[in-house]
């Protein structure tokens, strides 16, 4: 057991700090309140310090594109096929990569990581904790989203093969979803008769959870027209959708509010390296949040190092985002975006005891965690 006392608790749900103790049992938050009895628990005195939920990055590639390695060590894109819904991010994770420790040291305790954006259908994202040496023990959910990509990346990577326009990208995604829908209908019609089942197709199998509404399409889309194409296709097939990057979101904030899809904004701490990034600004998260959108902030690590996630939140505040919105953008909103809010993203009874203790405000660049807990275990400090 663990008892954290005397800190200012920012739970990710209420705007103001609370002066409450946090009791942890079996890796979960068991109680929050005043003057909780220790009952033999290890006591951590957080006097004068701020306590936050573990920070969450809702979109990155940590573990698949690591630190200090050449091309041979990058596993983020399967460049032999533009349609790879069947590949699983969990199978490529290198949990001993130094970037995981760097993330931990900055208070990032949960990440949603998976394949890159070279392919129209890139594969399966997972949600995982950032502490451990075996991914099977770190994973929260091995399949939280199906990556798809619009815009310049699929065009650039497959221009000389079979995908030289945005129209082709959209057509390939539609064709895959149409085939998967037909495949699923044949499976349903066959019932328990194996002689009537269609020939096994691993790609089509992988898309069934998307069509059943169990996991969303996780759509890489920077430019406004690509964002609307992703929404158009999601509506056509009645599937769930999260929008990733949303670089031009501030230009269409009212429309995105009306649509209601979760938005992951970033990476913003980089130069505009391609045409579709020309309107990149740290003002985007605040504009969208002020419009009433559901917003989280992402690093797209390694595009931005994972440990700079709190810095990105601070720069969003500098550009107009409200501080509480920024906290939620890297805690509870990120957890909701990924679909793991039942376990992470806020300090509430019953949730995983992923806790960050800092002497300063999380928005202060000079601040760093004095202690980080994952599942109630002290992993930093």
PyMOL commands that set and color helices and strands:
alter all, ss='L'
color gray80, all
select helices_A, chain A and resi 71-73+89-92+98-105+135-138+152-158+166-190+194-196+202-211+224-237+249-251+253-259+275-277+284-290+306-318+323-329+332-338
alter helices_A, ss='H'
color red, helices_A
select strands_A, chain A and resi 2-5+8-10+21-25+28-33+42-45+50-53+55-60+108-113+121-129+139-149+216-221+241-245+262-265+295-297+355-358+369-374+377-380
alter strands_A, ss='S'
color yellow, strands_A
deselect
rebuild
show_as cartoon
